[in-house]
């Protein structure tokens, strides 16, 4: 039991260290242009553009319009700020940036990596099987 507590403390410390040094251990260093930042998450220009192209239509937004890009980030931030459930877990594709934090609000989901960078938004993501498995036993 003491070993489990020690392992949990070590995991928490590693997560805090990764967030402090945005690159974390083993994280890929790439050009990182912050588009918008809050105390909880940084929205990089590259990731917002990538996810806007993929998910904007789900939110009835046009990725080519600046005001819609702003609305997209506002929607992400709303989910984060009003989250009914916040959980942590490993997310596929983020191996060097796990554990991720999952913010669930009104059935929707925003995922933020251990460095505090926006990963994705999922409309209706609260029912996503991978999300449920990743966060079993985690969250408030």
N, C-alpha and C positions, 0 to 999 in steps of 0.2 A: 504494500500500500504506500509506503514511504517512497518507493521507487517511482510509482505512478505520479505522485505529487511532484517529485523532482523532475520527471520528464515533462510534466505539464508546465512547470516554471521555466524550464529550459526552452520549451516551444514558445512560450509567451515572450521571453527575452529575445529570442531570435526574430520573432515578428516585430517587436519594437525596434530592434536594431535595423531591420530591413526597411522599416518605415522612416527611420531617422536618416539613413543613407539611401536615398531613393533608389539606388541601384541594387542594394541588397547583395547577398552572397550569390554569386553565379548569375546575376541578372544581366541581361543584354543591355549594353549601353548604346543608345541610338540617339539621333537628334530628337530633342524633346522640346517642342515649342508649346508652351502652355497657352491655351485659348481662353480658359476661365478657371479660376481656382477658388475653392471654399476652404474652411478649416478641416473638412473631411475628405475632400477629393480634388484632384487636379484633372481637368479635361484638356488633354493635349490636342492640338490642331489635327495631327495625323489620325488619332483614334476617333475623334468626333467626325471627321470627314469620312472615314471608313465605315463607321456605324450609321451615319446619316444616309450614305448611299444604300446601305443594306436595309435599314429599318424605318426611314422617314415616311414612306407611304403608309405603314401600319398606323402612324400617328397623324395621317392626312397632312403631311408637311412636304415641302419641296426643297430638296437639298441644295438647289442652286440659288435660293433666296437667303440673304443674310438674316432677315428677320425670322425665317423658319429655322435656321441653324441656332439662333438665340433661343427660340421656343423649345427646340429639342433639348438644349442644355438646361433650360428652365424646368422642363418636364422631368429630366433626370434628377435635378436638384430637389424638386418637389417630392419625388419618391424617397430620396435619401432623408430629407428633413422630416417628412411625415411618416416614416417607416413604422409599420405596425409590428414588424418582426425584423430583427437584425441578427444575422448568424454568420459564422465563419466556417470555411471548409475549403477543400482543394477543388479547383476548377480545371477541367481539361483544357490544355493549351496554355496554361499559366504555370507550368512546372517550376520555373525559376522564380515565380512571383507569388507563390502560394504561401500561406493560406489567403484566400480572398475573403472579402466581406460582402455579404449579400443583404441588400436592403429591399424589403418587400412592403409594398403599399398598394391597397386597392386591387390586389391580384397581379400587379406588375412588379418587375424586378430590375434592380440596378446592381451590377457587380463591379467591385473595386478591388484592385490587386493589393498585395501586402505593402507596396510602395505608396499607396494612396492614389494611384492612377485609375481613371475610368477604364473599364474593360468593355462593358456592353450594357444595353438595356433590352429587356424582353417584355413585350406586351403580353399579358397573360402568363408570364413566366413563373408565377407562384405554383403552377401545377406541373412544371417541367420536372420530369423524372430525374434527370442528372442533378438538378438543383436539390431536390428532396433527398436524394442519396448523399450528396455532398454535405448536407447540413443536419443529418439525423443526429438528434441529441444535442444540437447546438442552437443557441438563439434564445431570444426573449420574446 
